[in-house]
């Protein structure tokens, strides 16, 4: 497997796993669509952050940590952004 592809796969897995662990630890129960959307958001964000920071960090572990942290926070940030956009559209 090429190194770039392996790094992409690891980035997506880290972000997705971070969100899934958060979901499993949550006392709230959500629909499958909600879980899949937020897991995909976390994975995609981790992928993009991993690609954007490639070569920036000298430590591979630090790059994986940045990708994981971004995946962890991204579902809430996306929900906030969507709420702001909906609020902006209603204000017009």
Order of alpha helices (4+ residues) and beta strands (2+ residues): alpha-alpha-alpha
